[in-house]
Amino acid sequence: MPTSESFPAYILDQLSDVPGASCRPMMGEYLLYVSGKLIGGLYDDRLLLKPTDAGRSLLPDARTEKPYDGGRDMLLVEDTDDRELLAAVVLATAEELPGQARRSRKKKTDVQSNDRENQV
């Protein structure tokens, strides 16, 4: 069962004090970002965060669950009604995770020039 349309709006409302919190739809579910950094997602109306030491320390009794078959274990945030705790966990998780690596793209002209060199 995919995540309901109201759940992302509820989570983002709960995270209104977290700068840069956003959700993006992905195949019936939603990915959760903070300032462009992927920190978790909304799967089957469950909030799951990437496991970090900071997240575990703020949610010591949190279970881990897989977002989907074959997925990696993530921290389940069951108490989404506690705005302060939710904001603290989300911010701590975002701070601990590394930034997104930038991919360098080859220019089309570079690829074409390499093809010409290989043909000669």
PLY file of the C-alpha trace (Angstrom):
ply
format ascii 1.0
element vertex 120
property float x
property float y
property float z
element edge 119
property int vertex1
property int vertex2
end_header
0.00 0.00 0.00
1.62 3.27 -1.06
1.84 6.27 1.23
-1.36 8.31 1.40
-1.30 11.83 -0.05
-2.03 13.40 3.34
0.94 11.80 5.18
3.71 13.86 3.48
1.77 17.07 4.15
1.41 16.07 7.82
5.14 15.25 8.17
6.18 18.50 6.48
3.82 20.41 8.77
5.44 18.70 11.77
8.86 19.69 10.34
7.91 23.30 9.65
10.69 24.48 12.00
13.33 22.50 10.06
14.83 24.72 7.34
14.92 23.06 3.94
12.71 20.07 4.81
11.00 18.71 1.70
9.51 15.57 0.20
9.71 14.32 -3.36
7.42 11.64 -4.75
9.14 8.45 -5.89
7.19 5.45 -7.21
4.20 5.83 -4.87
6.34 6.73 -1.87
8.18 9.91 -0.83
11.84 10.69 -0.21
12.61 13.07 2.65
15.28 15.72 2.22
16.80 18.43 4.41
18.48 21.19 2.41
18.80 18.86 -0.56
20.33 16.00 1.47
18.44 12.68 1.39
17.84 11.59 4.99
14.99 9.08 4.73
11.56 8.55 3.32
7.89 7.93 3.80
7.01 4.31 3.03
3.54 2.84 3.56
2.65 5.76 5.86
5.78 5.17 7.97
8.60 7.65 8.54
11.94 5.88 8.11
15.29 7.64 8.53
18.75 6.56 7.51
20.37 5.02 10.58
22.91 7.29 12.29
24.46 7.36 15.74
22.70 10.66 16.42
19.33 9.23 15.42
19.84 6.17 17.59
20.82 8.29 20.59
17.68 10.43 20.27
15.45 7.40 19.61
17.10 4.66 21.69
14.05 2.35 21.53
13.44 2.79 17.79
13.05 -0.37 15.74
14.67 -0.80 12.38
12.56 -1.75 9.39
13.12 -2.15 5.69
11.34 0.39 3.49
10.65 -2.30 0.87
11.76 -5.85 0.05
15.51 -5.83 -0.47
15.96 -2.38 1.10
18.40 -1.55 3.87
17.31 -1.26 7.49
16.22 2.22 8.51
15.12 3.75 11.81
11.35 3.78 12.26
10.07 7.02 13.80
6.82 6.02 15.46
6.06 9.19 17.43
5.57 11.72 14.67
3.29 13.84 16.90
6.19 15.16 19.03
7.29 18.09 16.84
10.36 18.99 18.90
11.73 15.46 19.03
10.97 14.90 15.35
12.77 18.10 14.37
15.76 17.21 16.57
16.07 13.71 15.08
15.74 14.93 11.51
18.31 17.71 12.00
20.75 15.42 13.81
20.42 12.81 11.08
21.01 15.40 8.35
24.06 16.80 10.12
25.65 13.37 10.52
25.14 12.20 6.95
27.73 13.16 4.33
26.84 15.65 1.64
25.76 14.45 -1.77
28.65 13.79 -4.10
28.53 15.77 -7.31
28.86 13.81 -10.52
30.92 15.34 -13.24
29.44 15.00 -16.68
31.51 14.84 -19.80
30.64 17.42 -22.34
29.18 16.04 -25.52
32.06 17.52 -27.51
34.56 15.63 -25.30
32.87 12.33 -26.06
32.78 13.10 -29.78
36.44 14.11 -29.86
37.42 10.86 -28.10
35.43 8.88 -30.67
37.28 10.63 -33.52
40.66 9.86 -31.93
39.75 6.17 -31.64
38.72 6.02 -35.31
42.02 7.42 -36.62
0 1
1 2
2 3
3 4
4 5
5 6
6 7
7 8
8 9
9 10
10 11
11 12
12 13
13 14
14 15
15 16
16 17
17 18
18 19
19 20
20 21
21 22
22 23
23 24
24 25
25 26
26 27
27 28
28 29
29 30
30 31
31 32
32 33
33 34
34 35
35 36
36 37
37 38
38 39
39 40
40 41
41 42
42 43
43 44
44 45
45 46
46 47
47 48
48 49
49 50
50 51
51 52
52 53
53 54
54 55
55 56
56 57
57 58
58 59
59 60
60 61
61 62
62 63
63 64
64 65
65 66
66 67
67 68
68 69
69 70
70 71
71 72
72 73
73 74
74 75
75 76
76 77
77 78
78 79
79 80
80 81
81 82
82 83
83 84
84 85
85 86
86 87
87 88
88 89
89 90
90 91
91 92
92 93
93 94
94 95
95 96
96 97
97 98
98 99
99 100
100 101
101 102
102 103
103 104
104 105
105 106
106 107
107 108
108 109
109 110
110 111
111 112
112 113
113 114
114 115
115 116
116 117
117 118
118 119
